[in-house]
Amino acid sequence: MEEVLIQNAVAYASQKDFHLAERLGFGIHGIIFVGEDKRGGGKTAIKAHREQEPYLRELSVYTRLQQTGMTEILGLNLPQLIGADDALRVIEMSIVARPFVLDFAGAYLDAPPAFSDEIWTEWEVDKRDQFDLHWPKAQAVLAALEEMGIYMVDVSPSNIAFV
């Protein structure tokens, strides 16, 4: 499956006259590369998604953020949508430095997922452990996103990263 993701990222980069540089990251939803403009126009992040649903969720979130004009939330940088290809399930976005919020493939728009109270309780205990002293700041970020109708549930210190 990873080979298909790489092929999709390469195909997207080719369309944009980029070449793929190093891998920025990978996870359950896909793989991210640095795309470098062959004409020296800069670098962007190119994320190839495994499945259509997470791709569409992430694209919808970035579209909403683009419509608001937000580049940061509570002092954390937000990647900016640059382009996308539905057939390849690829999103191109700006590269951001810490502190940041990124990876919206597990986010939901306009309503949180219908998890049981037990699941939500387990989720919060897990997140408190992961974020430790930063949990109140992470909660504030999540609340600010929810005000925009963005419900981020795939949360970790690697995608809500403080300085």
Secondary structure, 3 states (H helix, E strand, C coil): CHHHHHHHHHHHHHHCCEEEEEEEEECCCEEEEEEEECCCCCEEEEEEECCHHHHHHHHHHHHHHHHHCCCEECCEECCCEEEEECCCCEEEECCCCCCEECCCCCEEECCCCCCCHHHHHHHHHHHHHHHHHHHHHHHHHHHHHHHCCEEECCCCCCCEECC
